[in-house]
């Protein structure tokens, strides 16, 4: 039985191998799409791991700071730091924008971190691959290597220039954008502070407001104008709890007394995976279904073509008494062999192509194993039509031909 299928494959090996190669490229695309989804999930988890936080305190009734906009006062962290179970609390800002280097720009997530020990304060990059951490209060930056920046590069964020003093790796947003870390004050200015023209226009409107020029309210106009030129907002407070504290209990205490929304690690992971990635996951799932159908159609067509090309040979086999099971097994083995060749080509192509994708592609071993058995199942189902045709061949065709 095996020799029969093998001999037939050797007889048409050129068509068989080229078909397997084309099928393999299609399978490679399928594995890569699954890897893109896995990479998106891993990016979200890496974002949470790299923040070094156990709790995320954000604006009330928002899904911030990664899924929605969130703004809270930068003095809130002091009250949170005094609460039982809280070991560290630090302000942080996140802003996805274009960071310029000369005439080029790179889309990145700009993270504002507070001064302090990078190992003790949440929000800092946990490790560097080159250079040093930020030591000055202004105009220094640590960038992920995926930005393409090098040590000593001058980059522009809004109207300020920063010197890259350190490089890190695998520090990305949930969308896969590389991160650039700068001092918190600079990040607040980049995100919240208005430009000079907007401030002047706001002052004109404020001065023209009769409600702020009442004689009985001295100093109100000056206070409003001063507030327009200053900034005291952050996106979130990252909280690290003590070793004996329970995250849920500390989070509930902060919600109760600070009137803010607090997320634990599991809740934040659910937001990133269940909300930010959900639509992309559905879209990737639809592509996987389409690719599976196309793969099945290709296998069915080539097995059907190979079967039709040897109708006379099948008739001869029937004439000499070959059982239907033997003929069906021959066709099935050819389909499975085509699937094995295609999967091998697809796995190799996906492995070598993954590093060239702009997004992180994570090829999981379990996905490869599941994909292998799925390919075999698709090939087996695709051979049913050819098997039915072969079993319906009249042995008399061997004589009549």
C-alpha positions as CSV (number, residue, x, y, z in Angstrom):
1,X,0.0,0.0,0.0
2,X,2.7,2.4,1.0
3,X,4.8,1.4,-2.0
4,X,1.8,2.0,-4.3
5,X,1.4,5.6,-3.1
6,X,5.1,6.2,-3.0
7,X,5.6,5.0,-6.6
8,X,2.8,7.2,-7.8
9,X,4.3,10.3,-6.0
10,X,7.7,9.6,-7.6
11,X,6.0,9.3,-11.0
12,X,4.6,12.9,-10.7
13,X,7.1,14.2,-8.2
14,X,7.5,17.6,-9.9
15,X,3.8,18.6,-9.7
16,X,3.6,17.1,-6.2
17,X,6.6,19.0,-4.8
18,X,5.7,22.4,-6.4
19,X,2.1,22.0,-5.2
20,X,3.4,21.2,-1.7
21,X,5.6,24.3,-1.8
22,X,2.7,26.5,-2.8
23,X,0.6,25.0,-0.1
24,X,3.4,25.4,2.4
25,X,3.6,29.2,1.7
26,X,-0.1,29.4,2.4
27,X,0.3,27.4,5.7
28,X,3.2,29.7,6.5
29,X,0.9,32.7,6.3
30,X,-1.5,30.9,8.5
31,X,1.1,30.2,11.2
32,X,2.3,33.8,10.9
33,X,-1.2,35.2,11.5
34,X,-1.5,33.0,14.6
35,X,1.9,34.3,15.7
36,X,0.8,37.9,15.2
37,X,-2.1,37.3,17.6
38,X,0.2,35.6,20.1
39,X,2.6,38.5,19.8
40,X,-0.2,41.0,20.5
41,X,-1.1,39.2,23.7
42,X,2.5,38.9,24.7
43,X,3.0,42.7,24.0
44,X,0.2,43.4,26.4
45,X,1.6,41.2,29.1
46,X,5.1,42.6,28.6
47,X,3.7,46.1,29.0
48,X,2.2,45.1,32.4
49,X,5.3,43.2,33.5
50,X,7.7,46.0,32.6
51,X,5.6,48.6,34.5
52,X,6.6,46.9,37.7
53,X,3.1,47.6,39.2
54,X,0.7,45.5,41.1
55,X,-2.1,48.1,40.9
56,X,-3.1,50.8,38.5
57,X,-4.9,53.9,39.9
58,X,-6.7,55.9,37.1
59,X,-9.4,58.4,36.6
60,X,-12.7,57.3,38.0
61,X,-14.9,55.3,35.6
62,X,-12.3,54.9,32.9
63,X,-10.3,52.0,31.5
64,X,-7.1,53.9,31.6
65,X,-4.3,54.4,31.2
66,X,-3.7,52.0,28.2
67,X,-7.3,51.6,26.8
68,X,-8.7,55.0,27.5
69,X,-7.6,58.5,28.3
70,X,-7.1,59.1,32.1
71,X,-6.2,62.3,33.9
72,X,-5.7,62.6,37.7
73,X,-3.8,65.2,39.8
74,X,-0.2,64.5,40.4
75,X,-0.4,64.9,44.2
76,X,-2.8,61.9,44.6
77,X,0.1,59.5,44.9
78,X,1.0,61.0,48.3
79,X,-2.3,60.0,49.8
80,X,-2.1,56.5,48.2
81,X,1.5,56.0,49.5
82,X,0.2,56.6,53.1
83,X,-2.5,53.8,52.8
84,X,-2.0,50.4,54.4
85,X,-0.4,47.8,52.2
86,X,1.2,50.2,49.8
87,X,4.9,49.9,49.5
88,X,5.6,52.2,46.5
89,X,3.5,54.6,44.5
90,X,4.7,56.6,41.5
91,X,3.1,58.9,38.9
92,X,3.3,58.0,35.3
93,X,2.2,59.4,31.9
94,X,1.7,57.6,28.6
95,X,1.5,59.3,25.2
96,X,1.7,57.6,21.8
97,X,3.1,60.0,19.3
98,X,5.7,60.6,16.6
99,X,9.2,61.1,17.9
100,X,11.4,62.9,15.5
101,X,15.1,62.2,14.8
102,X,16.4,64.7,12.3
103,X,14.1,64.5,9.3
104,X,12.6,61.1,10.2
105,X,10.0,60.2,12.8
106,X,9.2,57.0,14.7
107,X,5.9,56.2,16.2
108,X,6.5,55.4,19.9
109,X,4.8,55.5,23.3
110,X,6.5,58.2,25.4
111,X,6.5,57.3,29.1
112,X,7.1,59.9,31.8
113,X,8.7,58.5,34.9
114,X,9.5,60.1,38.2
115,X,13.0,60.6,39.5
116,X,14.4,58.0,41.8
117,X,16.0,54.5,41.9
118,X,14.9,52.6,38.8
119,X,14.8,49.4,40.8
120,X,12.5,50.7,43.5
121,X,10.2,53.1,41.6
122,X,7.5,51.5,39.4
123,X,7.4,52.6,35.7
124,X,11.1,52.6,34.9
125,X,12.5,50.1,32.3
126,X,13.6,47.1,34.4
127,X,16.8,46.6,32.5
128,X,19.1,48.2,29.9
129,X,21.1,46.6,27.0
130,X,23.3,49.7,26.6
131,X,24.0,53.0,28.3
132,X,22.5,54.1,31.6
133,X,19.2,55.1,33.2
134,X,18.0,58.7,33.3
135,X,19.8,60.7,36.0
136,X,18.8,64.3,35.2
137,X,15.5,65.9,35.7
138,X,15.2,67.1,32.1
139,X,16.1,66.3,28.5
140,X,17.4,62.7,28.8
141,X,15.7,59.6,27.3
142,X,15.9,55.8,27.4
143,X,14.6,54.2,24.2
144,X,13.7,50.7,23.1
145,X,16.0,49.3,20.5
146,X,13.1,48.9,18.1
147,X,13.0,52.6,17.6
148,X,16.3,52.5,15.8
149,X,17.8,55.1,18.0
150,X,21.4,54.9,19.2
151,X,23.2,56.2,22.3
152,X,23.9,59.9,21.9
153,X,21.1,60.5,19.3
154,X,19.2,63.8,19.6
155,X,15.5,63.2,19.4
156,X,12.6,65.7,19.4
157,X,9.5,65.3,21.5
158,X,7.1,68.2,20.9
159,X,9.3,71.3,21.2
160,X,12.1,69.9,23.3
161,X,15.2,67.9,22.4
162,X,16.4,64.9,24.3
163,X,19.6,62.9,24.3
164,X,19.3,59.1,24.3
165,X,21.4,57.9,27.2
166,X,20.2,54.3,27.4
167,X,18.7,51.5,25.3
168,X,16.4,48.9,26.5
169,X,14.7,45.9,24.8
170,X,11.2,44.5,24.5
171,X,9.6,47.6,26.1
172,X,6.5,48.1,23.9
173,X,2.9,49.3,24.2
174,X,-0.1,47.0,23.7
175,X,0.0,48.0,20.0
176,X,3.6,47.0,19.7
177,X,4.9,50.5,19.5
178,X,8.4,50.9,21.1
179,X,8.7,53.0,24.3
180,X,10.7,56.1,25.0
181,X,11.2,57.0,28.6
182,X,11.7,60.6,29.6
183,X,11.5,62.5,33.0
184,X,7.9,63.1,34.2
185,X,8.0,66.9,34.1
186,X,9.0,66.8,30.4
187,X,6.3,64.2,29.7
188,X,3.7,66.3,31.4
189,X,4.7,69.3,29.4
190,X,4.6,67.3,26.1
191,X,1.1,65.8,26.9
192,X,-0.8,68.4,28.8
193,X,0.8,71.8,28.5
194,X,-0.6,74.1,25.8
195,X,1.6,75.8,23.3
196,X,2.3,79.6,23.5
197,X,-0.4,80.6,21.0
198,X,-3.1,78.5,22.7
199,X,-2.1,80.0,26.1
200,X,-2.3,83.6,24.7
201,X,-5.7,83.0,23.2
202,X,-6.9,81.4,26.4
203,X,-5.8,84.5,28.4
204,X,-7.7,86.7,26.0
205,X,-10.9,84.8,26.4
206,X,-10.4,84.7,30.2
207,X,-9.7,88.4,30.5
208,X,-12.8,89.0,28.4
209,X,-15.0,87.0,30.8
210,X,-16.9,89.4,33.0
211,X,-17.5,86.8,35.6
212,X,-13.8,86.7,36.5
213,X,-13.4,90.4,36.8
214,X,-15.8,90.9,39.7
215,X,-14.5,93.4,42.3
216,X,-15.5,91.1,45.2
217,X,-13.4,88.2,44.0
218,X,-9.8,89.5,43.9
219,X,-7.1,87.3,42.4
220,X,-9.5,84.9,40.6
221,X,-8.5,86.1,37.1
222,X,-4.8,85.8,38.0
223,X,-5.3,82.3,39.3
224,X,-7.2,81.1,36.2
225,X,-4.5,82.6,33.9
226,X,-1.7,80.9,35.9
227,X,-3.5,77.6,35.8
228,X,-3.6,77.7,32.0
229,X,0.2,77.9,31.8
230,X,0.9,75.1,34.3
231,X,0.3,71.4,34.5
232,X,-0.4,69.1,37.4
233,X,-1.9,66.1,35.7
234,X,-0.7,62.5,35.2
235,X,-2.4,59.5,33.5
236,X,-2.1,57.0,36.3
237,X,-0.4,56.1,39.6
238,X,1.5,52.8,39.6
239,X,1.3,51.1,42.9
240,X,3.5,48.3,44.3
241,X,2.1,46.6,47.3
242,X,3.9,45.0,50.3
243,X,4.8,41.3,50.4
244,X,2.0,40.5,52.9
245,X,-0.7,42.7,51.3
246,X,-3.6,41.3,49.2
247,X,-4.0,43.2,45.9
248,X,-7.8,43.1,45.9
249,X,-8.0,44.4,49.5
250,X,-5.6,47.3,48.8
251,X,-7.4,48.1,45.6
252,X,-10.8,48.3,47.4
253,X,-9.4,50.5,50.1
254,X,-8.0,53.0,47.5
255,X,-11.4,53.0,45.6
256,X,-13.2,53.7,48.8
257,X,-11.1,56.5,50.2
258,X,-9.6,58.1,47.1
259,X,-12.7,57.9,44.8
260,X,-10.6,56.6,42.0
261,X,-10.7,53.5,39.8
262,X,-8.2,50.9,40.6
263,X,-7.2,47.8,38.6
264,X,-5.3,44.7,39.7
265,X,-3.0,42.8,37.4
266,X,-5.6,40.3,36.3
267,X,-8.2,43.1,35.7
268,X,-5.7,45.1,33.6
269,X,-4.7,42.0,31.6
270,X,-8.4,41.4,30.9
271,X,-8.8,44.9,29.6
272,X,-5.8,44.7,27.3
273,X,-6.6,41.2,25.9
274,X,-10.4,41.3,26.1
275,X,-11.0,44.8,24.9
276,X,-8.0,46.2,23.0
277,X,-7.0,43.0,21.3
278,X,-10.6,41.5,20.9
279,X,-11.4,43.1,17.5
280,X,-8.0,42.2,16.1
281,X,-8.4,38.7,17.4
282,X,-11.7,38.3,15.6
283,X,-10.2,39.6,12.4
284,X,-7.3,37.3,12.6
285,X,-9.7,34.4,13.3
286,X,-11.6,35.2,10.1
287,X,-8.4,35.2,8.1
288,X,-7.5,31.8,9.6
289,X,-10.8,30.4,8.6
290,X,-10.5,31.8,5.1
291,X,-6.9,30.4,4.8
292,X,-8.1,27.0,6.0
293,X,-10.9,26.9,3.4
294,X,-8.5,28.0,0.7
295,X,-5.9,25.3,1.8
296,X,-8.6,22.6,1.7
297,X,-9.7,23.7,-1.8
298,X,-6.1,23.6,-3.1
299,X,-5.5,20.2,-1.7
300,X,-8.8,18.9,-3.0
301,X,-8.1,20.3,-6.4
302,X,-4.6,18.8,-6.7
303,X,-5.6,15.4,-5.4
304,X,-8.6,15.4,-7.7
305,X,-6.3,16.3,-10.7
306,X,-3.8,13.6,-9.8
307,X,-6.7,11.1,-9.5
308,X,-8.2,12.0,-12.8
309,X,-4.8,11.7,-14.5
310,X,-4.7,8.0,-13.5
311,X,-8.2,6.9,-14.0
312,X,-7.0,4.2,-16.4
313,X,-4.4,2.9,-13.8
314,X,-7.1,2.8,-11.1
315,X,-9.3,0.8,-13.5
316,X,-6.4,-1.7,-14.1
317,X,-5.9,-2.1,-10.3
318,X,-9.6,-2.9,-9.9
319,X,-9.5,-5.3,-12.8
320,X,-6.7,-7.3,-11.2
321,X,-8.6,-7.5,-8.0
322,X,-7.2,-4.6,-5.9
323,X,-9.6,-3.8,-3.0
324,X,-11.3,-0.4,-2.8
325,X,-9.7,0.1,0.6
326,X,-6.3,-0.1,-0.9
327,X,-7.1,2.4,-3.6
328,X,-8.7,4.8,-1.0
329,X,-5.6,4.4,1.2
330,X,-3.3,5.3,-1.7
331,X,-5.2,8.5,-2.4
332,X,-5.4,9.4,1.3
333,X,-1.7,8.8,1.8
334,X,-0.9,11.1,-1.1
335,X,-3.1,13.8,0.4
336,X,-1.4,13.4,3.8
337,X,2.1,13.4,2.2
338,X,1.1,16.7,0.5
339,X,0.1,18.1,3.8
340,X,3.3,17.0,5.5
341,X,5.4,18.7,2.8
342,X,3.3,21.8,2.9
343,X,3.5,22.0,6.7
344,X,7.3,21.6,6.7
345,X,7.6,24.4,4.1
346,X,5.2,26.6,6.0
347,X,6.9,26.1,9.3
348,X,10.3,27.0,7.9
349,X,9.0,30.0,6.0
350,X,7.1,31.3,9.0
351,X,10.1,30.9,11.3
352,X,12.5,32.8,9.0
353,X,10.0,35.5,8.0
354,X,8.8,36.3,11.5
355,X,11.7,38.6,12.5
356,X,11.1,40.8,9.4
357,X,7.5,41.7,10.4
358,X,7.1,45.2,12.0
359,X,5.0,43.7,14.8
360,X,6.2,41.0,17.2
361,X,5.4,37.5,15.9
362,X,5.4,34.8,18.6
363,X,5.4,31.3,17.2
364,X,4.2,29.0,20.0
365,X,5.1,25.2,19.8
366,X,1.5,24.3,20.8
367,X,0.3,26.3,17.8
368,X,2.6,24.4,15.5
369,X,1.4,21.1,16.9
370,X,-2.2,22.1,16.5
371,X,-1.5,23.4,13.1
372,X,0.1,20.2,12.0
373,X,-2.8,18.0,13.0
374,X,-5.2,20.6,11.5
375,X,-3.4,20.4,8.2
376,X,-3.6,16.6,8.2
377,X,-7.3,16.8,9.0
378,X,-7.9,19.2,6.2
379,X,-5.9,17.1,3.7
380,X,-7.8,14.0,4.8
381,X,-11.2,15.7,4.2
382,X,-10.0,17.2,0.9
383,X,-9.2,13.7,-0.4
384,X,-12.8,12.5,0.1
385,X,-13.9,13.7,-3.4
386,X,-11.0,12.1,-5.2
387,X,-11.6,8.8,-3.3
388,X,-15.3,8.8,-4.2
389,X,-14.4,9.3,-7.9
390,X,-11.7,6.5,-7.7
391,X,-14.2,4.1,-6.2
392,X,-16.7,4.7,-8.9
393,X,-14.3,3.9,-11.7
394,X,-15.5,0.9,-13.8
395,X,-12.8,-1.8,-14.3
396,X,-14.0,-2.2,-17.9
397,X,-12.4,1.2,-18.7
398,X,-9.0,-0.6,-18.4
399,X,-10.0,-2.8,-21.4
400,X,-12.0,-0.2,-23.3
401,X,-9.2,2.4,-23.2
